[in-house]
Amino acid sequence: MGSHQLASLIRMANQIADNNRHVGDDTAVAQVVSSHLSRFWARSMKEQIREYLQAGGEELHPVVKQAVQQL
């Protein structure tokens, strides 16, 4: 996956978190994000975001980092 595609995944994951802030605290939001990624993202997309997190995941919101760890 190219850097443009990875940037899109990062942006989408962060947007999912931002769009679900109303759910409650960070733990609740992370659960919603993790559930969304699990249900709607292709395996290859989840693998890429996991690899990015393992490499540091600098551009991921902290709640997204938590969500990706739950996958």
N, C-alpha and C positions, 0 to 999 in steps of 0.2 A: 504494500500500500504506500502510495506516495505521500510526500509531506503535505500536499494540499488536502488529500483525503483524511489524513490524520488530524489536520487543523479543523476540518469539518466535524469530525467525531468529537473533538474536544469542545468545539463551539456548541454542538447539539447537546452534549451531556451537561454542560454548564447551563444551557437554556432550560433544560428539563428541570434542573434544580431550582433555577430562578422562578420558573413558572409554578412551582409547587411549594414555595415558601409559606403559603397560607396554611399548609397542613399542620404546622406546629414547629417544634424544636428541630435542631439539626438531625437528631437521631431519626425522627419521624420522616423528615424530608429524604434522608439517605435511604430509608426503607422503600419509599415510593420510587425514588430514582432507580434503585437496584431492581425493583420489581419491573419497572418499565423497560430497563435495558435487557433484563432476562427474557421478557415476553416478546419484545418487538425488534431487538437488534439481532442481526445475523451472527452466527458463531464467530465468523472472521472479524466482525466489528468488535465484539466483546474481547477477543484475543488481542486485537490491536490496542484497545484502551487499557487492558491489563498490562501489556508489555510497556506501554507508555508510563503507566503508574510505577511499575517496577524500576523504570529508568529515572524516576524522580517525579514525574507528573507535575512539573512546575506550573503549568497553565490551568490545571484543574482546580475548581473550587474545593475547599476542604470537605464539604459535604459530598461532593462527587467522588473524591478519593475514598471516603468511607463507604460509599455505595459500591464502587468497583471492587473493593476488598470483600464485600458481601457476596459477590457473584460466585 
